[in-house]
Amino acid sequence: MSLTTVDLRPRVGSELKTDLKTLLSGSICAQIRDLLVQRGVLIARGIEMSDEQQRAFTRTLGNLRLGTVKKEGEEGLMKVTFDKKENPEYAEFFPGTFFWHMDGTYEEIPPFATVLTPRVLAPSGGQTEFANNYAAYEDLPESEKAFLDKLQVVHTMQASIMPAIPEATIEQIALWHSYPARTHPLVWRHKSGRKSLVLSTSASHIVGMHPAESHALLQRLMSWATQPQYVYRHTWQMNDMLIWDNTGTMHRVLPYDVNCGRRLHRFTLTGEEAVVGA
Ligand SMILES: [Fe+2]
């Protein structure tokens, strides 16, 4: 079976019409990588994958990520769930996933892409949204692009989680502070030459700017980049398979009951290029 695609939104998201055998063969991996960067997020439906098959498919697209700044699941599997029995290492950080973010902004080279499949659905809510940070940058006025191209932004764990856990304990805050901060350019000039905004709730402040002006600018850009024309909202069904380009999009999950057992399995590809300024 070959690959055909259907655009889901004009500026972001495409559905892949293919089957498991074709995905696992690696015969369309180059096409998928190209589409991923062009469309931000790709979805295939009716693909029933075991963990082993999902891992094998992810490996056709690049280098599987086995460890990270602190830790990741065994053999690359991360279980996305609030159930601490299923995910004792990460569950306490998942409240941050309700806010727009990129993964791995604390690292020099953020992960390239992630493959996600649902294992237990939420009875209501729990849709995942993706915002295209390439399109959002490209639509800005030229004069503003020239200004933003020069800015550097500090990303911190506490910035990303504080909004999600407003009444955090001193111990929680101390844990967040133990993660390294990272400064990235606000605008990423990718190897392809295309540029995108490096926006995320983890963006704490802009280097050298008054905190009030920095806060206002980051808030305004976040509002700009998450306008409906840049966003695809995915409503999960069993046997969905979703891939997103973490370097050119933000993502978040819509609120759901965190005790409902919702669980998705993810495998992530290591990053391939550092965030280089424009
Ligand atoms: Fe994430």
py3Dmol code that shows the C-alpha trace and the ligand (Angstrom):
import py3Dmol

protein = """\
ATOM      1  CA  MET A   1       0.000   0.000   0.000  1.00  0.00           C
ATOM      2  CA  SER A   2       1.356   3.438  -0.880  1.00  0.00           C
ATOM      3  CA  LEU A   3       0.836   6.649   1.019  1.00  0.00           C
ATOM      4  CA  THR A   4      -1.814   9.272   0.353  1.00  0.00           C
ATOM      5  CA  THR A   5      -2.546  12.228   2.608  1.00  0.00           C
ATOM      6  CA  VAL A   6      -5.463  14.486   3.470  1.00  0.00           C
ATOM      7  CA  ASP A   7      -4.860  17.917   5.001  1.00  0.00           C
ATOM      8  CA  LEU A   8      -6.805  18.326   8.242  1.00  0.00           C
ATOM      9  CA  ARG A   9      -6.409  22.108   8.596  1.00  0.00           C
ATOM     10  CA  PRO A  10      -5.032  24.537   5.991  1.00  0.00           C
ATOM     11  CA  ARG A  11      -1.893  25.415   8.003  1.00  0.00           C
ATOM     12  CA  VAL A  12      -1.356  22.356  10.215  1.00  0.00           C
ATOM     13  CA  GLY A  13      -2.063  18.632  10.380  1.00  0.00           C
ATOM     14  CA  SER A  14      -2.440  15.873   7.785  1.00  0.00           C
ATOM     15  CA  GLU A  15      -3.950  12.425   7.887  1.00  0.00           C
ATOM     16  CA  LEU A  16      -1.885   9.566   6.476  1.00  0.00           C
ATOM     17  CA  LYS A  17      -3.822   6.931   4.554  1.00  0.00           C
ATOM     18  CA  THR A  18      -1.677   3.839   4.959  1.00  0.00           C
ATOM     19  CA  ASP A  19      -1.439   0.582   6.896  1.00  0.00           C
ATOM     20  CA  LEU A  20       0.746  -0.988   9.583  1.00  0.00           C
ATOM     21  CA  LYS A  21       2.723  -3.155   7.180  1.00  0.00           C
ATOM     22  CA  THR A  22       3.716  -0.150   5.072  1.00  0.00           C
ATOM     23  CA  LEU A  23       4.625   1.904   8.152  1.00  0.00           C
ATOM     24  CA  LEU A  24       6.838  -0.867   9.539  1.00  0.00           C
ATOM     25  CA  SER A  25       8.544  -1.525   6.195  1.00  0.00           C
ATOM     26  CA  GLY A  26      10.327   1.840   6.326  1.00  0.00           C
ATOM     27  CA  SER A  27       9.459   2.408   2.650  1.00  0.00           C
ATOM     28  CA  ILE A  28       7.677   5.709   3.342  1.00  0.00           C
ATOM     29  CA  CYS A  29       9.859   6.979   6.202  1.00  0.00           C
ATOM     30  CA  ALA A  30      11.492   9.704   4.066  1.00  0.00           C
ATOM     31  CA  GLN A  31       8.056  10.901   2.920  1.00  0.00           C
ATOM     32  CA  ILE A  32       6.813  10.914   6.496  1.00  0.00           C
ATOM     33  CA  ARG A  33       9.806  12.942   7.712  1.00  0.00           C
ATOM     34  CA  ASP A  34       9.243  15.544   4.991  1.00  0.00           C
ATOM     35  CA  LEU A  35       5.517  15.722   5.694  1.00  0.00           C
ATOM     36  CA  LEU A  36       6.165  16.040   9.405  1.00  0.00           C
ATOM     37  CA  VAL A  37       8.201  19.207   8.947  1.00  0.00           C
ATOM     38  CA  GLN A  38       5.740  20.633   6.412  1.00  0.00           C
ATOM     39  CA  ARG A  39       2.540  19.847   8.327  1.00  0.00           C
ATOM     40  CA  GLY A  40       3.650  19.745  12.016  1.00  0.00           C
ATOM     41  CA  VAL A  41       1.474  16.791  12.991  1.00  0.00           C
ATOM     42  CA  LEU A  42       0.462  13.589  11.171  1.00  0.00           C
ATOM     43  CA  ILE A  43      -2.263  11.117  12.092  1.00  0.00           C
ATOM     44  CA  ALA A  44      -3.056   7.615  10.870  1.00  0.00           C
ATOM     45  CA  ARG A  45      -6.235   5.832  12.017  1.00  0.00           C
ATOM     46  CA  GLY A  46      -7.013   2.152  12.336  1.00  0.00           C
ATOM     47  CA  ILE A  47      -3.379   1.269  13.067  1.00  0.00           C
ATOM     48  CA  GLU A  48      -3.217  -1.327  15.841  1.00  0.00           C
ATOM     49  CA  MET A  49       0.360  -1.245  17.164  1.00  0.00           C
ATOM     50  CA  SER A  50       2.008  -3.154  19.989  1.00  0.00           C
ATOM     51  CA  ASP A  51       4.740  -1.369  21.965  1.00  0.00           C
ATOM     52  CA  GLU A  52       7.340  -3.324  19.991  1.00  0.00           C
ATOM     53  CA  GLN A  53       5.830  -2.303  16.664  1.00  0.00           C
ATOM     54  CA  GLN A  54       5.549   1.315  17.763  1.00  0.00           C
ATOM     55  CA  ARG A  55       9.206   1.269  18.811  1.00  0.00           C
ATOM     56  CA  ALA A  56      10.244  -0.344  15.516  1.00  0.00           C
ATOM     57  CA  PHE A  57       8.236   2.177  13.486  1.00  0.00           C
ATOM     58  CA  THR A  58       9.726   5.097  15.439  1.00  0.00           C
ATOM     59  CA  ARG A  59      13.197   3.752  14.650  1.00  0.00           C
ATOM     60  CA  THR A  60      12.466   3.950  10.905  1.00  0.00           C
ATOM     61  CA  LEU A  61      12.214   7.749  11.302  1.00  0.00           C
ATOM     62  CA  GLY A  62      15.436   8.465  13.215  1.00  0.00           C
ATOM     63  CA  ASN A  63      17.311   7.704  16.426  1.00  0.00           C
ATOM     64  CA  LEU A  64      15.185   6.467  19.296  1.00  0.00           C
ATOM     65  CA  ARG A  65      15.630   8.489  22.465  1.00  0.00           C
ATOM     66  CA  LEU A  66      16.547   6.266  25.419  1.00  0.00           C
ATOM     67  CA  GLY A  67      17.519   8.815  28.057  1.00  0.00           C
ATOM     68  CA  THR A  68      17.206  12.495  28.659  1.00  0.00           C
ATOM     69  CA  VAL A  69      18.358  15.262  30.990  1.00  0.00           C
ATOM     70  CA  LYS A  70      17.161  13.200  33.932  1.00  0.00           C
ATOM     71  CA  LYS A  71      15.353  10.056  32.851  1.00  0.00           C
ATOM     72  CA  GLU A  72      13.046   8.462  30.340  1.00  0.00           C
ATOM     73  CA  GLY A  73      11.318   5.082  30.188  1.00  0.00           C
ATOM     74  CA  GLU A  74      13.009   1.778  29.483  1.00  0.00           C
ATOM     75  CA  GLU A  75      13.858   1.172  25.850  1.00  0.00           C
ATOM     76  CA  GLY A  76      12.393   4.546  24.985  1.00  0.00           C
ATOM     77  CA  LEU A  77       8.807   3.898  26.108  1.00  0.00           C
ATOM     78  CA  MET A  78       7.171   6.633  28.133  1.00  0.00           C
ATOM     79  CA  LYS A  79       3.669   6.037  29.477  1.00  0.00           C
ATOM     80  CA  VAL A  80       1.755   9.313  29.414  1.00  0.00           C
ATOM     81  CA  THR A  81      -0.553   8.988  32.403  1.00  0.00           C
ATOM     82  CA  PHE A  82      -1.173  10.492  35.816  1.00  0.00           C
ATOM     83  CA  ASP A  83      -1.240   6.980  37.300  1.00  0.00           C
ATOM     84  CA  LYS A  84       1.907   6.833  39.459  1.00  0.00           C
ATOM     85  CA  LYS A  85       1.899   3.019  39.341  1.00  0.00           C
ATOM     86  CA  GLU A  86       2.305   3.191  35.563  1.00  0.00           C
ATOM     87  CA  ASN A  87       4.674   6.141  35.525  1.00  0.00           C
ATOM     88  CA  PRO A  88       6.321   6.781  38.901  1.00  0.00           C
ATOM     89  CA  GLU A  89       9.095   8.926  37.408  1.00  0.00           C
ATOM     90  CA  TYR A  90       7.089  11.456  35.446  1.00  0.00           C
ATOM     91  CA  ALA A  91       3.498  11.600  36.691  1.00  0.00           C
ATOM     92  CA  GLU A  92       4.228  14.573  38.942  1.00  0.00           C
ATOM     93  CA  PHE A  93       5.379  16.618  35.936  1.00  0.00           C
ATOM     94  CA  PHE A  94       2.355  15.931  33.739  1.00  0.00           C
ATOM     95  CA  PRO A  95       0.229  18.818  35.090  1.00  0.00           C
ATOM     96  CA  GLY A  96       2.460  20.981  32.863  1.00  0.00           C
ATOM     97  CA  THR A  97       1.107  19.199  29.790  1.00  0.00           C
ATOM     98  CA  PHE A  98      -2.173  21.143  30.067  1.00  0.00           C
ATOM     99  CA  PHE A  99      -0.259  24.262  28.938  1.00  0.00           C
ATOM    100  CA  TRP A 100       1.197  24.992  25.494  1.00  0.00           C
ATOM    101  CA  HIS A 101       4.770  23.763  25.343  1.00  0.00           C
ATOM    102  CA  MET A 102       7.573  22.196  23.357  1.00  0.00           C
ATOM    103  CA  ASP A 103       9.325  19.177  24.876  1.00  0.00           C
ATOM    104  CA  GLY A 104      12.961  19.368  25.941  1.00  0.00           C
ATOM    105  CA  THR A 105      13.469  23.115  25.833  1.00  0.00           C
ATOM    106  CA  TYR A 106      15.952  22.667  28.716  1.00  0.00           C
ATOM    107  CA  GLU A 107      18.260  20.767  26.430  1.00  0.00           C
ATOM    108  CA  GLU A 108      20.751  22.053  23.898  1.00  0.00           C
ATOM    109  CA  ILE A 109      19.185  19.915  21.176  1.00  0.00           C
ATOM    110  CA  PRO A 110      15.431  19.435  21.756  1.00  0.00           C
ATOM    111  CA  PRO A 111      13.893  16.138  20.587  1.00  0.00           C
ATOM    112  CA  PHE A 112      12.905  16.011  16.923  1.00  0.00           C
ATOM    113  CA  ALA A 113       9.587  14.186  16.999  1.00  0.00           C
ATOM    114  CA  THR A 114       7.347  11.885  19.019  1.00  0.00           C
ATOM    115  CA  VAL A 115       5.092   8.952  18.072  1.00  0.00           C
ATOM    116  CA  LEU A 116       2.011   8.635  20.271  1.00  0.00           C
ATOM    117  CA  THR A 117      -0.696   5.944  20.507  1.00  0.00           C
ATOM    118  CA  PRO A 118      -3.642   5.733  22.927  1.00  0.00           C
ATOM    119  CA  ARG A 119      -4.031   2.723  25.244  1.00  0.00           C
ATOM    120  CA  VAL A 120      -6.848   4.005  27.517  1.00  0.00           C
ATOM    121  CA  LEU A 121      -9.102   6.872  26.418  1.00  0.00           C
ATOM    122  CA  ALA A 122     -10.537   9.571  28.682  1.00  0.00           C
ATOM    123  CA  PRO A 123     -14.340   9.389  28.820  1.00  0.00           C
ATOM    124  CA  SER A 124     -14.427  13.127  28.147  1.00  0.00           C
ATOM    125  CA  GLY A 125     -11.825  15.795  27.400  1.00  0.00           C
ATOM    126  CA  GLY A 126      -8.201  14.793  26.860  1.00  0.00           C
ATOM    127  CA  GLN A 127      -7.958  15.941  23.243  1.00  0.00           C
ATOM    128  CA  THR A 128      -4.422  16.946  22.250  1.00  0.00           C
ATOM    129  CA  GLU A 129      -3.812  20.226  20.405  1.00  0.00           C
ATOM    130  CA  PHE A 130      -0.875  21.215  18.212  1.00  0.00           C
ATOM    131  CA  ALA A 131       0.108  24.738  17.122  1.00  0.00           C
ATOM    132  CA  ASN A 132       2.311  25.370  14.088  1.00  0.00           C
ATOM    133  CA  ASN A 133       5.178  27.660  15.135  1.00  0.00           C
ATOM    134  CA  TYR A 134       6.507  27.909  11.574  1.00  0.00           C
ATOM    135  CA  ALA A 135       3.238  29.341  10.236  1.00  0.00           C
ATOM    136  CA  ALA A 136       2.862  31.691  13.206  1.00  0.00           C
ATOM    137  CA  TYR A 137       6.317  33.158  12.558  1.00  0.00           C
ATOM    138  CA  GLU A 138       5.865  33.402   8.802  1.00  0.00           C
ATOM    139  CA  ASP A 139       2.662  35.469   9.183  1.00  0.00           C
ATOM    140  CA  LEU A 140       4.277  38.155  11.385  1.00  0.00           C
ATOM    141  CA  PRO A 141       5.078  41.577   9.858  1.00  0.00           C
ATOM    142  CA  GLU A 142       8.633  41.779   8.485  1.00  0.00           C
ATOM    143  CA  SER A 143       9.597  44.561  10.906  1.00  0.00           C
ATOM    144  CA  GLU A 144       8.549  42.423  13.867  1.00  0.00           C
ATOM    145  CA  LYS A 145      10.407  39.380  12.557  1.00  0.00           C
ATOM    146  CA  ALA A 146      13.594  41.472  12.359  1.00  0.00           C
ATOM    147  CA  PHE A 147      13.138  42.515  16.003  1.00  0.00           C
ATOM    148  CA  LEU A 148      12.300  39.021  17.282  1.00  0.00           C
ATOM    149  CA  ASP A 149      15.169  37.433  15.329  1.00  0.00           C
ATOM    150  CA  LYS A 150      17.656  39.078  17.713  1.00  0.00           C
ATOM    151  CA  LEU A 151      16.105  37.956  21.017  1.00  0.00           C
ATOM    152  CA  GLN A 152      17.202  35.193  23.399  1.00  0.00           C
ATOM    153  CA  VAL A 153      14.843  33.463  25.838  1.00  0.00           C
ATOM    154  CA  VAL A 154      15.566  31.636  29.110  1.00  0.00           C
ATOM    155  CA  HIS A 155      13.567  28.383  29.541  1.00  0.00           C
ATOM    156  CA  THR A 156      13.047  26.864  32.992  1.00  0.00           C
ATOM    157  CA  MET A 157      11.171  23.931  34.502  1.00  0.00           C
ATOM    158  CA  GLN A 158       9.620  26.176  37.142  1.00  0.00           C
ATOM    159  CA  ALA A 159       8.153  28.497  34.478  1.00  0.00           C
ATOM    160  CA  SER A 160       6.520  25.538  32.762  1.00  0.00           C
ATOM    161  CA  ILE A 161       4.981  23.932  35.848  1.00  0.00           C
ATOM    162  CA  MET A 162       4.224  26.871  38.145  1.00  0.00           C
ATOM    163  CA  PRO A 163       0.993  27.791  36.264  1.00  0.00           C
ATOM    164  CA  ALA A 164      -0.167  24.161  36.551  1.00  0.00           C
ATOM    165  CA  ILE A 165       0.563  23.792  40.287  1.00  0.00           C
ATOM    166  CA  PRO A 166      -0.009  27.291  41.664  1.00  0.00           C
ATOM    167  CA  GLU A 167       0.060  26.144  45.299  1.00  0.00           C
ATOM    168  CA  ALA A 168       3.264  24.144  45.071  1.00  0.00           C
ATOM    169  CA  THR A 169       5.206  23.168  48.169  1.00  0.00           C
ATOM    170  CA  ILE A 170       8.740  24.378  48.831  1.00  0.00           C
ATOM    171  CA  GLU A 171       9.911  20.798  48.113  1.00  0.00           C
ATOM    172  CA  GLN A 172       8.226  20.784  44.700  1.00  0.00           C
ATOM    173  CA  ILE A 173       9.711  24.161  43.811  1.00  0.00           C
ATOM    174  CA  ALA A 174      13.157  22.960  44.928  1.00  0.00           C
ATOM    175  CA  LEU A 175      12.829  19.930  42.629  1.00  0.00           C
ATOM    176  CA  TRP A 176      11.902  22.135  39.658  1.00  0.00           C
ATOM    177  CA  HIS A 177      14.882  24.370  40.378  1.00  0.00           C
ATOM    178  CA  SER A 178      17.168  21.332  40.220  1.00  0.00           C
ATOM    179  CA  TYR A 179      16.556  21.139  36.480  1.00  0.00           C
ATOM    180  CA  PRO A 180      18.946  23.200  34.384  1.00  0.00           C
ATOM    181  CA  ALA A 181      17.758  26.411  32.743  1.00  0.00           C
ATOM    182  CA  ARG A 182      18.526  26.815  29.056  1.00  0.00           C
ATOM    183  CA  THR A 183      18.780  29.903  26.856  1.00  0.00           C
ATOM    184  CA  HIS A 184      17.611  29.602  23.257  1.00  0.00           C
ATOM    185  CA  PRO A 185      17.064  32.110  20.455  1.00  0.00           C
ATOM    186  CA  LEU A 186      13.384  33.134  20.179  1.00  0.00           C
ATOM    187  CA  VAL A 187      13.516  32.389  16.453  1.00  0.00           C
ATOM    188  CA  TRP A 188      15.024  29.103  15.210  1.00  0.00           C
ATOM    189  CA  ARG A 189      16.602  29.095  11.777  1.00  0.00           C
ATOM    190  CA  HIS A 190      16.444  25.413  10.918  1.00  0.00           C
ATOM    191  CA  LYS A 191      18.947  23.675   8.646  1.00  0.00           C
ATOM    192  CA  SER A 192      16.243  23.756   5.983  1.00  0.00           C
ATOM    193  CA  GLY A 193      16.407  27.567   6.111  1.00  0.00           C
ATOM    194  CA  ARG A 194      12.819  27.806   7.369  1.00  0.00           C
ATOM    195  CA  LYS A 195      12.267  29.680  10.628  1.00  0.00           C
ATOM    196  CA  SER A 196       9.960  29.007  13.571  1.00  0.00           C
ATOM    197  CA  LEU A 197       9.186  30.550  16.942  1.00  0.00           C
ATOM    198  CA  VAL A 198      10.679  28.747  19.949  1.00  0.00           C
ATOM    199  CA  LEU A 199       7.711  29.340  22.214  1.00  0.00           C
ATOM    200  CA  SER A 200       6.639  27.308  25.234  1.00  0.00           C
ATOM    201  CA  THR A 201       5.240  27.818  28.718  1.00  0.00           C
ATOM    202  CA  SER A 202       8.827  27.049  29.763  1.00  0.00           C
ATOM    203  CA  ALA A 203       9.847  30.467  28.358  1.00  0.00           C
ATOM    204  CA  SER A 204      10.624  32.345  31.573  1.00  0.00           C
ATOM    205  CA  HIS A 205      11.938  35.653  30.255  1.00  0.00           C
ATOM    206  CA  ILE A 206      13.755  37.413  27.440  1.00  0.00           C
ATOM    207  CA  VAL A 207      17.410  38.125  28.089  1.00  0.00           C
ATOM    208  CA  GLY A 208      18.169  41.815  28.695  1.00  0.00           C
ATOM    209  CA  MET A 209      14.552  43.004  28.546  1.00  0.00           C
ATOM    210  CA  HIS A 210      12.639  44.583  31.428  1.00  0.00           C
ATOM    211  CA  PRO A 211      10.606  41.768  33.087  1.00  0.00           C
ATOM    212  CA  ALA A 212       7.314  43.583  32.481  1.00  0.00           C
ATOM    213  CA  GLU A 213       8.049  44.068  28.769  1.00  0.00           C
ATOM    214  CA  SER A 214       9.380  40.524  28.476  1.00  0.00           C
ATOM    215  CA  HIS A 215       6.234  39.084  30.084  1.00  0.00           C
ATOM    216  CA  ALA A 216       3.952  41.155  27.850  1.00  0.00           C
ATOM    217  CA  LEU A 217       5.814  40.148  24.685  1.00  0.00           C
ATOM    218  CA  LEU A 218       5.856  36.429  25.514  1.00  0.00           C
ATOM    219  CA  GLN A 219       2.136  36.536  26.384  1.00  0.00           C
ATOM    220  CA  ARG A 220       1.324  38.347  23.137  1.00  0.00           C
ATOM    221  CA  LEU A 221       3.345  35.914  21.035  1.00  0.00           C
ATOM    222  CA  MET A 222       1.716  32.925  22.757  1.00  0.00           C
ATOM    223  CA  SER A 223      -1.730  34.375  21.967  1.00  0.00           C
ATOM    224  CA  TRP A 224      -0.664  35.004  18.371  1.00  0.00           C
ATOM    225  CA  ALA A 225       0.796  31.545  17.815  1.00  0.00           C
ATOM    226  CA  THR A 226      -2.229  29.706  19.218  1.00  0.00           C
ATOM    227  CA  GLN A 227      -4.870  31.389  17.070  1.00  0.00           C
ATOM    228  CA  PRO A 228      -7.313  28.901  15.529  1.00  0.00           C
ATOM    229  CA  GLN A 229      -5.711  28.984  12.067  1.00  0.00           C
ATOM    230  CA  TYR A 230      -2.448  27.590  13.479  1.00  0.00           C
ATOM    231  CA  VAL A 231      -4.012  24.893  15.686  1.00  0.00           C
ATOM    232  CA  TYR A 232      -5.129  21.307  15.058  1.00  0.00           C
ATOM    233  CA  ARG A 233      -7.144  19.589  17.812  1.00  0.00           C
ATOM    234  CA  HIS A 234      -6.968  15.791  17.867  1.00  0.00           C
ATOM    235  CA  THR A 235      -9.845  13.811  19.365  1.00  0.00           C
ATOM    236  CA  TRP A 236      -8.445  10.398  20.205  1.00  0.00           C
ATOM    237  CA  GLN A 237      -9.841   7.072  19.028  1.00  0.00           C
ATOM    238  CA  MET A 238      -8.329   3.672  19.779  1.00  0.00           C
ATOM    239  CA  ASN A 239      -5.819   2.576  17.099  1.00  0.00           C
ATOM    240  CA  ASP A 240      -4.820   6.133  16.247  1.00  0.00           C
ATOM    241  CA  MET A 241      -1.129   6.752  15.596  1.00  0.00           C
ATOM    242  CA  LEU A 242       0.040  10.340  15.821  1.00  0.00           C
ATOM    243  CA  ILE A 243       3.461  11.901  15.111  1.00  0.00           C
ATOM    244  CA  TRP A 244       4.418  15.509  15.745  1.00  0.00           C
ATOM    245  CA  ASP A 245       7.452  17.610  14.879  1.00  0.00           C
ATOM    246  CA  ASN A 246       8.526  18.928  18.271  1.00  0.00           C
ATOM    247  CA  THR A 247      10.945  21.425  16.747  1.00  0.00           C
ATOM    248  CA  GLY A 248       8.273  23.385  14.867  1.00  0.00           C
ATOM    249  CA  THR A 249       5.119  22.982  16.951  1.00  0.00           C
ATOM    250  CA  MET A 250       3.768  23.376  20.476  1.00  0.00           C
ATOM    251  CA  HIS A 251       1.307  20.938  22.031  1.00  0.00           C
ATOM    252  CA  ARG A 252      -1.023  20.664  25.016  1.00  0.00           C
ATOM    253  CA  VAL A 253      -3.764  18.370  26.288  1.00  0.00           C
ATOM    254  CA  LEU A 254      -7.238  19.685  27.083  1.00  0.00           C
ATOM    255  CA  PRO A 255      -8.472  19.138  30.653  1.00  0.00           C
ATOM    256  CA  TYR A 256      -9.758  15.703  31.672  1.00  0.00           C
ATOM    257  CA  ASP A 257     -10.246  13.706  34.876  1.00  0.00           C
ATOM    258  CA  VAL A 258      -6.697  12.718  35.848  1.00  0.00           C
ATOM    259  CA  ASN A 259      -8.047   9.723  37.809  1.00  0.00           C
ATOM    260  CA  CYS A 260      -9.799   8.201  34.772  1.00  0.00           C
ATOM    261  CA  GLY A 261      -6.821   6.051  33.763  1.00  0.00           C
ATOM    262  CA  ARG A 262      -6.187   7.787  30.413  1.00  0.00           C
ATOM    263  CA  ARG A 263      -2.905   6.449  29.067  1.00  0.00           C
ATOM    264  CA  LEU A 264      -0.939   6.983  25.886  1.00  0.00           C
ATOM    265  CA  HIS A 265       2.339   5.351  24.918  1.00  0.00           C
ATOM    266  CA  ARG A 266       5.043   7.479  23.376  1.00  0.00           C
ATOM    267  CA  PHE A 267       8.409   6.921  21.736  1.00  0.00           C
ATOM    268  CA  THR A 268      10.567   9.934  20.956  1.00  0.00           C
ATOM    269  CA  LEU A 269      13.265  10.655  18.388  1.00  0.00           C
ATOM    270  CA  THR A 270      16.424  12.422  19.474  1.00  0.00           C
ATOM    271  CA  GLY A 271      17.004  15.932  18.184  1.00  0.00           C
ATOM    272  CA  GLU A 272      19.129  16.397  15.096  1.00  0.00           C
ATOM    273  CA  GLU A 273      19.974  20.100  15.232  1.00  0.00           C
ATOM    274  CA  ALA A 274      20.633  22.659  17.922  1.00  0.00           C
ATOM    275  CA  VAL A 275      18.446  25.766  18.146  1.00  0.00           C
ATOM    276  CA  VAL A 276      20.324  28.217  15.935  1.00  0.00           C
ATOM    277  CA  GLY A 277      19.309  31.857  15.898  1.00  0.00           C
ATOM    278  CA  ALA A 278      18.053  33.694  12.849  1.00  0.00           C
TER     279      ALA A 278
END
"""
ligand_1 = """\
1
LIG
Fe 4.905 17.440 25.986
"""
view = py3Dmol.view(width=600, height=400)
view.addModel(protein, "pdb")
view.setStyle({"model": 0}, {"cartoon": {"style": "trace"}})
view.addModel(ligand_1, "xyz")
view.setStyle({"model": 1}, {"stick": {}})
view.zoomTo()
view.show()
